[in-house]
Amino acid sequence: MPGRACHNIAELAAAGKAWDALVAPLTRRPNKRAYRAPIFGYSTATVSRTFRASASLRLAAIAAFAAIAVLAAARAFAQMTRRNFIEPLITEDTFTDDEAGLLPGWSRGADSRTFLLAAQVEKSLARNISVEVTGQWNQESPAGESRDHTGFDDLEVMPKYAFYVAAEHEFRLAAAIDSFFPVGNPRVENNTHYLAGPMLLWAKGMGDLPRTWWLRYLRPIEVQGDAGYLFKFSGSFGGQAFADVAFAYNLPFMAGEAGGATASRWVRWPLANLAPFTEINYLEFPGGRRGRTPPEVLLTPGLAYLSGPYQLSLGTEVALNHAASQNDKASVLGLLNVQLDPLFPAIGWKPF
């Protein structure tokens, strides 16, 4: 539905501001739900992802409880270091920021080629509350047709609330309502009906692991995920279930380790600005006129470059099952995300 520059999860404030530190927004990101349209499939003509409604809810619950269990069992042996969570290409994040992003993408399917350019803006409304708006322009080149189809796609609006923040463990839980309004060109829209539904989002960094021996090399790892269900309020299809998880190895975090930690001595430019990542993405239409559709499962590897309030990412998709391979023969995904607060401090104003 996107960056993530500058998310100071691990920096706790002075003793008198401990509460504020635990509930601080911790910034980052643009919307990828935009990608799910032509490239990742919010329609039967493009990609689908795997998960029945019940299965996605079970996965969300299991993931949330597993993360909480890990959190409860963890012991903070080491001093925390600032972590700038990366902005995944598709997976939705838990952060409530003031930011903007551009997401270009190109894909070749079984019967067409699609280029898209999505623009996303997120505005924080209160501590740990934000709203995100995404618009998208598509150019489709159907096989056998001499003229391309161009126009705007659905408008996405997503309010988000980070309801649990454990800064000392780099752990967050958030809830969101994702909505798609069919206000674009019907020839290129992936959906001509209003869609809306709940999402559960989570994020966990491993910076609370001790710096002892080989465990220090696990500290840069971070995991972000989402799961949800979009209900269709008209039409023959009942809705769309989806889930995503993103794994990243955050070398900027390692380079910033305090005290010249051994694990960070070899991290120099340009490695000190890079974060390789891999996402696993699922989409499925659980019910409709013809019953349940086959789920689509994709792997999305990529590389992110972080510098101050900017993030530049590039990735591709690899189909992991037959249904995904039919709709996604090749694709290239991009992201330019900018944190607005460091550049324009006045934008940080919150109405609540």
VOTORVO-758651 format. One record per residue (C-alpha): residue number from 1; x, y, z. Coordinates in steps of 0.02 Angstrom, whole numbers, plus 50000, padded with zeros to 5 digits. Example, Ala and Ser with C-alpha at 12.3 -4.5 7.8 and 13.67 -1.06 7.14 Angstrom:
residues 2
[atom 1, [50615, 49775, 50390]]
[atom 2, [50684, 49947, 50357]]
end
This chain:
residues 352
[atom 1, [50000, 50000, 50000]]
[atom 2, [50293, 50097, 50046]]
[atom 3, [50610, 50197, 50169]]
[atom 4, [50635, 50198, 50317]]
[atom 5, [50768, 50303, 50356]]
[atom 6, [50793, 50352, 50534]]
[atom 7, [50689, 50242, 50648]]
[atom 8, [50764, 50265, 50818]]
[atom 9, [50690, 50113, 50900]]
[atom 10, [50833, 50076, 51014]]
[atom 11, [50867, 50249, 51082]]
[atom 12, [50784, 50265, 51250]]
[atom 13, [50760, 50440, 51317]]
[atom 14, [50814, 50503, 51488]]
[atom 15, [50736, 50424, 51640]]
[atom 16, [50603, 50558, 51654]]
[atom 17, [50550, 50526, 51473]]
[atom 18, [50552, 50337, 51477]]
[atom 19, [50367, 50323, 51438]]
[atom 20, [50381, 50437, 51288]]
[atom 21, [50526, 50333, 51224]]
[atom 22, [50425, 50173, 51235]]
[atom 23, [50280, 50244, 51137]]
[atom 24, [50377, 50352, 51014]]
[atom 25, [50325, 50324, 50835]]
[atom 26, [50489, 50255, 50769]]
[atom 27, [50486, 50304, 50587]]
[atom 28, [50495, 50226, 50416]]
[atom 29, [50410, 50179, 50250]]
[atom 30, [50299, 50185, 50088]]
[atom 31, [50153, 50082, 50030]]
[atom 32, [50171, 49925, 49935]]
[atom 33, [49993, 49879, 49923]]
[atom 34, [50011, 49981, 49764]]
[atom 35, [50125, 49846, 49697]]
[atom 36, [49997, 49716, 49737]]
[atom 37, [49888, 49786, 49604]]
[atom 38, [49965, 49754, 49434]]
[atom 39, [50119, 49662, 49493]]
[atom 40, [50067, 49567, 49646]]
[atom 41, [49888, 49545, 49601]]
[atom 42, [49737, 49621, 49680]]
[atom 43, [49639, 49552, 49534]]
[atom 44, [49604, 49386, 49454]]
[atom 45, [49700, 49442, 49300]]
[atom 46, [49863, 49465, 49392]]
[atom 47, [49947, 49391, 49541]]
[atom 48, [49859, 49309, 49686]]
[atom 49, [49933, 49267, 49855]]
[atom 50, [49907, 49120, 49970]]
[atom 51, [49798, 49106, 50121]]
[atom 52, [49619, 49074, 50157]]
[atom 53, [49537, 49198, 50273]]
[atom 54, [49545, 49075, 50416]]
[atom 55, [49723, 49026, 50374]]
[atom 56, [49783, 49205, 50366]]
[atom 57, [49703, 49244, 50534]]
[atom 58, [49784, 49091, 50610]]
[atom 59, [49953, 49140, 50539]]
[atom 60, [49934, 49317, 50605]]
[atom 61, [49890, 49253, 50779]]
[atom 62, [50030, 49124, 50780]]
[atom 63, [50158, 49251, 50721]]
[atom 64, [50103, 49379, 50850]]
[atom 65, [50107, 49255, 50994]]
[atom 66, [50275, 49185, 50937]]
[atom 67, [50350, 49358, 50932]]
[atom 68, [50283, 49397, 51104]]
[atom 69, [50354, 49234, 51171]]
[atom 70, [50524, 49275, 51099]]
[atom 71, [50512, 49447, 51176]]
[atom 72, [50469, 49378, 51347]]
[atom 73, [50613, 49255, 51341]]
[atom 74, [50742, 49380, 51281]]
[atom 75, [50869, 49459, 51398]]
[atom 76, [50946, 49627, 51354]]
[atom 77, [51130, 49589, 51382]]
[atom 78, [51196, 49724, 51266]]
[atom 79, [51184, 49910, 51249]]
[atom 80, [51056, 49952, 51115]]
[atom 81, [51111, 50036, 50954]]
[atom 82, [51006, 50142, 50837]]
[atom 83, [50917, 50039, 50706]]
[atom 84, [50843, 50111, 50547]]
[atom 85, [50720, 49976, 50492]]
[atom 86, [50719, 49964, 50304]]
[atom 87, [50563, 49993, 50202]]
[atom 88, [50515, 49828, 50118]]
[atom 89, [50453, 49828, 49940]]
[atom 90, [50287, 49742, 49977]]
[atom 91, [50270, 49703, 50162]]
[atom 92, [50177, 49835, 50260]]
[atom 93, [50267, 49909, 50411]]
[atom 94, [50214, 49958, 50586]]
[atom 95, [50288, 50133, 50585]]
[atom 96, [50185, 50293, 50589]]
[atom 97, [50290, 50424, 50501]]
[atom 98, [50287, 50581, 50399]]
[atom 99, [50358, 50520, 50235]]
[atom 100, [50336, 50508, 50048]]
[atom 101, [50383, 50375, 49922]]
[atom 102, [50388, 50335, 49737]]
[atom 103, [50369, 50154, 49683]]
[atom 104, [50403, 50114, 49499]]
[atom 105, [50376, 49937, 49438]]
[atom 106, [50375, 49834, 49279]]
[atom 107, [50310, 49658, 49252]]
[atom 108, [50281, 49537, 49110]]
[atom 109, [50141, 49412, 49129]]
[atom 110, [50072, 49274, 49020]]
[atom 111, [49971, 49392, 48909]]
[atom 112, [50028, 49571, 48944]]
[atom 113, [50162, 49689, 49006]]
[atom 114, [50128, 49818, 49141]]
[atom 115, [50220, 49974, 49198]]
[atom 116, [50164, 50066, 49354]]
[atom 117, [50215, 50218, 49452]]
[atom 118, [50141, 50236, 49626]]
[atom 119, [50155, 50388, 49739]]
[atom 120, [50125, 50371, 49925]]
[atom 121, [50115, 50497, 50067]]
[atom 122, [50100, 50454, 50251]]
[atom 123, [50056, 50583, 50385]]
[atom 124, [50066, 50555, 50573]]
[atom 125, [49908, 50615, 50661]]
[atom 126, [49958, 50576, 50841]]
[atom 127, [50088, 50476, 50935]]
[atom 128, [50087, 50305, 50852]]
[atom 129, [49940, 50348, 50736]]
[atom 130, [49953, 50390, 50551]]
[atom 131, [49857, 50385, 50388]]
[atom 132, [49932, 50335, 50222]]
[atom 133, [49865, 50377, 50048]]
[atom 134, [49928, 50296, 49888]]
[atom 135, [49887, 50336, 49707]]
[atom 136, [49949, 50238, 49558]]
[atom 137, [49963, 50260, 49369]]
[atom 138, [49966, 50106, 49257]]
[atom 139, [50015, 50071, 49077]]
[atom 140, [49962, 49901, 49014]]
[atom 141, [50015, 49824, 48848]]
[atom 142, [49899, 49676, 48813]]
[atom 143, [49959, 49546, 48690]]
[atom 144, [49877, 49560, 48519]]
[atom 145, [49823, 49741, 48542]]
[atom 146, [49906, 49887, 48455]]
[atom 147, [49861, 50017, 48586]]
[atom 148, [49910, 50022, 48769]]
[atom 149, [49787, 50048, 48909]]
[atom 150, [49835, 50190, 49026]]
[atom 151, [49758, 50275, 49175]]
[atom 152, [49748, 50285, 49363]]
[atom 153, [49716, 50133, 49472]]
[atom 154, [49621, 50119, 49637]]
[atom 155, [49651, 50247, 49774]]
[atom 156, [49714, 50167, 49934]]
[atom 157, [49686, 50242, 50107]]
[atom 158, [49755, 50157, 50262]]
[atom 159, [49745, 50222, 50441]]
[atom 160, [49869, 50137, 50558]]
[atom 161, [49890, 50123, 50747]]
[atom 162, [50046, 50052, 50833]]
[atom 163, [49965, 49984, 50990]]
[atom 164, [50116, 49898, 51068]]
[atom 165, [50296, 49960, 51068]]
[atom 166, [50441, 49880, 51163]]
[atom 167, [50584, 49992, 51111]]
[atom 168, [50715, 49901, 51215]]
[atom 169, [50675, 49740, 51119]]
[atom 170, [50647, 49822, 50949]]
[atom 171, [50473, 49747, 50943]]
[atom 172, [50313, 49826, 50880]]
[atom 173, [50133, 49774, 50845]]
[atom 174, [50012, 49879, 50745]]
[atom 175, [49837, 49868, 50673]]
[atom 176, [49773, 49949, 50513]]
[atom 177, [49618, 49962, 50404]]
[atom 178, [49664, 49950, 50221]]
[atom 179, [49538, 50021, 50096]]
[atom 180, [49534, 50031, 49905]]
[atom 181, [49419, 50151, 49815]]
[atom 182, [49383, 50115, 49630]]
[atom 183, [49402, 50294, 49568]]
[atom 184, [49521, 50263, 49423]]
[atom 185, [49508, 50206, 49243]]
[atom 186, [49404, 50044, 49237]]
[atom 187, [49514, 49979, 49095]]
[atom 188, [49669, 49975, 49203]]
[atom 189, [49598, 49961, 49378]]
[atom 190, [49631, 49794, 49460]]
[atom 191, [49467, 49808, 49551]]
[atom 192, [49304, 49897, 49512]]
[atom 193, [49226, 49871, 49684]]
[atom 194, [49260, 49948, 49853]]
[atom 195, [49377, 49840, 49960]]
[atom 196, [49418, 49860, 50144]]
[atom 197, [49480, 49751, 50285]]
[atom 198, [49589, 49734, 50441]]
[atom 199, [49776, 49704, 50448]]
[atom 200, [49894, 49648, 50586]]
[atom 201, [50073, 49713, 50570]]
[atom 202, [50230, 49669, 50668]]
[atom 203, [50415, 49708, 50673]]
[atom 204, [50560, 49633, 50771]]
[atom 205, [50744, 49679, 50771]]
[atom 206, [50877, 49568, 50849]]
[atom 207, [50976, 49709, 50927]]
[atom 208, [50934, 49645, 51102]]
[atom 209, [51045, 49493, 51076]]
[atom 210, [51212, 49496, 51168]]
[atom 211, [51371, 49543, 51077]]
[atom 212, [51456, 49384, 51134]]
[atom 213, [51544, 49275, 51007]]
[atom 214, [51439, 49226, 50854]]
[atom 215, [51277, 49303, 50921]]
[atom 216, [51343, 49475, 50875]]
[atom 217, [51323, 49429, 50692]]
[atom 218, [51136, 49399, 50719]]
[atom 219, [51103, 49571, 50791]]
[atom 220, [51080, 49657, 50620]]
[atom 221, [50937, 49538, 50574]]
[atom 222, [50762, 49614, 50569]]
[atom 223, [50593, 49539, 50526]]
[atom 224, [50435, 49631, 50474]]
[atom 225, [50268, 49555, 50428]]
[atom 226, [50085, 49583, 50393]]
[atom 227, [49927, 49479, 50372]]
[atom 228, [49751, 49532, 50329]]
[atom 229, [49590, 49508, 50234]]
[atom 230, [49504, 49627, 50113]]
[atom 231, [49315, 49612, 50104]]
[atom 232, [49230, 49654, 49939]]
[atom 233, [49064, 49741, 49966]]
[atom 234, [48993, 49702, 49794]]
[atom 235, [49028, 49585, 49651]]
[atom 236, [49046, 49396, 49643]]
[atom 237, [49210, 49373, 49736]]
[atom 238, [49204, 49366, 49925]]
[atom 239, [49370, 49450, 49962]]
[atom 240, [49559, 49432, 49963]]
[atom 241, [49671, 49357, 50096]]
[atom 242, [49856, 49401, 50101]]
[atom 243, [50012, 49388, 50208]]
[atom 244, [50192, 49446, 50191]]
[atom 245, [50354, 49430, 50287]]
[atom 246, [50517, 49523, 50254]]
[atom 247, [50689, 49471, 50319]]
[atom 248, [50834, 49595, 50311]]
[atom 249, [51016, 49599, 50365]]
[atom 250, [51043, 49780, 50415]]
[atom 251, [51226, 49821, 50386]]
[atom 252, [51203, 50005, 50433]]
[atom 253, [51150, 49943, 50605]]
[atom 254, [51309, 49838, 50618]]
[atom 255, [51416, 49984, 50561]]
[atom 256, [51342, 50092, 50698]]
[atom 257, [51380, 49972, 50839]]
[atom 258, [51450, 50067, 50988]]
[atom 259, [51627, 50041, 51049]]
[atom 260, [51698, 49977, 50885]]
[atom 261, [51622, 49803, 50905]]
[atom 262, [51722, 49667, 50817]]
[atom 263, [51577, 49625, 50702]]
[atom 264, [51572, 49803, 50636]]
[atom 265, [51758, 49828, 50597]]
[atom 266, [51743, 49761, 50420]]
[atom 267, [51584, 49859, 50381]]
[atom 268, [51643, 50008, 50279]]
[atom 269, [51568, 50108, 50137]]
[atom 270, [51478, 50056, 50031]]
[atom 271, [51433, 49903, 50137]]
[atom 272, [51392, 50018, 50283]]
[atom 273, [51242, 50085, 50185]]
[atom 274, [51173, 49921, 50117]]
[atom 275, [51038, 49803, 50180]]
[atom 276, [51002, 49645, 50079]]
[atom 277, [50826, 49580, 50106]]
[atom 278, [50705, 49444, 50051]]
[atom 279, [50516, 49444, 50061]]
[atom 280, [50391, 49302, 50048]]
[atom 281, [50222, 49359, 49982]]
[atom 282, [50055, 49268, 49974]]
[atom 283, [49885, 49313, 49901]]
[atom 284, [49726, 49213, 49875]]
[atom 285, [49544, 49238, 49834]]
[atom 286, [49460, 49119, 49959]]
[atom 287, [49289, 49117, 49874]]
[atom 288, [49190, 49174, 49723]]
[atom 289, [49085, 49110, 49580]]
[atom 290, [49208, 48970, 49546]]
[atom 291, [49258, 48938, 49725]]
[atom 292, [49431, 48957, 49798]]
[atom 293, [49568, 49012, 49679]]
[atom 294, [49744, 48939, 49685]]
[atom 295, [49858, 49041, 49798]]
[atom 296, [50008, 49131, 49728]]
[atom 297, [50172, 49122, 49822]]
[atom 298, [50318, 49234, 49773]]
[atom 299, [50494, 49267, 49835]]
[atom 300, [50551, 49449, 49823]]
[atom 301, [50738, 49471, 49849]]
[atom 302, [50817, 49643, 49841]]
[atom 303, [50946, 49766, 49903]]
[atom 304, [50916, 49929, 49997]]
[atom 305, [51034, 50078, 50007]]
[atom 306, [51006, 50192, 50158]]
[atom 307, [51079, 50366, 50180]]
[atom 308, [51008, 50487, 50307]]
[atom 309, [50821, 50513, 50273]]
[atom 310, [50831, 50426, 50104]]
[atom 311, [50811, 50245, 50051]]
[atom 312, [50833, 50175, 49876]]
[atom 313, [50785, 49993, 49845]]
[atom 314, [50783, 49877, 49696]]
[atom 315, [50712, 49702, 49687]]
[atom 316, [50629, 49569, 49581]]
[atom 317, [50502, 49430, 49601]]
[atom 318, [50527, 49242, 49589]]
[atom 319, [50373, 49131, 49574]]
[atom 320, [50372, 48989, 49700]]
[atom 321, [50220, 48895, 49633]]
[atom 322, [50130, 48864, 49469]]
[atom 323, [49993, 48993, 49495]]
[atom 324, [50120, 49131, 49525]]
[atom 325, [50226, 49080, 49373]]
[atom 326, [50076, 49101, 49257]]
[atom 327, [50050, 49283, 49305]]
[atom 328, [50228, 49340, 49339]]
[atom 329, [50356, 49291, 49208]]
[atom 330, [50476, 49432, 49251]]
[atom 331, [50470, 49591, 49355]]
[atom 332, [50577, 49734, 49420]]
[atom 333, [50525, 49834, 49572]]
[atom 334, [50594, 49997, 49639]]
[atom 335, [50572, 50113, 49786]]
[atom 336, [50630, 50289, 49830]]
[atom 337, [50573, 50336, 50005]]
[atom 338, [50604, 50499, 50097]]
[atom 339, [50578, 50538, 50280]]
[atom 340, [50505, 50712, 50282]]
[atom 341, [50534, 50763, 50464]]
[atom 342, [50724, 50786, 50451]]
[atom 343, [50704, 50891, 50293]]
[atom 344, [50549, 50990, 50340]]
[atom 345, [50528, 50994, 50530]]
[atom 346, [50362, 51086, 50519]]
[atom 347, [50284, 50932, 50438]]
[atom 348, [50305, 50841, 50604]]
[atom 349, [50158, 50939, 50676]]
[atom 350, [50021, 50822, 50740]]
[atom 351, [49839, 50876, 50756]]
[atom 352, [49808, 50760, 50904]]
end
